[in-house]
Amino acid sequence: MALIWTFVAGLGGLALAGSFLGALHPAGDSLAVFRLWIAGALALWLLLGTGLGLCRWTWLILPAVAILPVLWAYGAPEGGGERTIYQKNMLFRPKDLGPLEADIRSAGSDIVMLQEVSDANQPILGALSDMLPSQTFCPGPSVGGVAVLSRWPKIDGTEVCASGFAAMRVRSPDGPLWLVSVHLSWPWPRAQAAQVRRFEDRLSMLDGPVVMAGDFNMVRWSAAVRRLARASRTAPAGRARGSFRLADAVPIAIDNVLIPRGERGASELRGLFGSDHRGLVVRY
């Protein structure tokens, strides 16, 4: 029994430690998505070991400390503002776009970031053009492209397009502002790490303040999101929100909104509206 317990505890400890090593290998970021559950399972296993006399209760400090960044993300202090960002992975399948359009309007959105903009749901761009006339759409692979919409005037010639990346610069009430919508692929063993490297280069070339949002397929406490935040001089806004349910059960916060460093924001979840991702609204 002691040997089995030690083996399982060792695996749990390695997985938990690995979730902090995304900067060394993208597999660490894949583990970071599940850090809360890994730490919870390890804590329960250590409690069992404590009851059996196989370890000391002080060992529980390890998973407790490990989840502090996660708890901070979900409980971060918030402060709202007058600017409103609406982030949404629409899901590429055909659907009634009316409820989503109505929610974007009711939120009073100044900026809208969309992913999986397919032929079936691209008409929402035209439907919102009266409220959000400045738009950039960048086509993508089979699941669709990404789009940026804003009520503020677009600065001509500033559009940047790539697979999973759309950017434009607008004249906001606070001055010129870059707006960036991103859609990252699934993490390791998929190609997210290579995509992050490409996006880092593009973001580093954008001068001035940036607002970035999208379906990152990655949590904010990962190395991948930190790298993109560093390249864009931004920070996650408000609290992390479980916008996507893995296997229709486990909520994970893989939709993120990042705003210029030093700003404060407040986040809230919106409805599904035919997608598998809930919308995310940030006021900053």
Salt bridges, closest charged atoms under 4 A:
GLU78 OE2 - ARG241 NH2 3.52
GLU82 OE1 - ARG83 NH1 3.84
GLU101 OE2 - ARG105 NE 3.06
ASP103 OD1 - ARG270 NH2 3.03
ASP110 OD1 - ARG151 NE 2.80
ASP130 OD1 - ARG105 NH2 2.77
GLU159 OE2 - LYS154 NZ 2.98
ASP174 OD2 - ARG83 NE 3.09
GLU200 OE1 - ARG227 NH2 2.63
ASP207 OD2 - ARG169 NH1 3.91
ASP215 OD2 - HIS183 NE2 3.18
ASP215 OD2 - HIS277 NE2 3.48
ASP255 OD2 - HIS277 ND1 2.68
GLU268 OE2 - ARG270 NH1 2.63
GLU268 OE1 - ARG283 NE 3.78
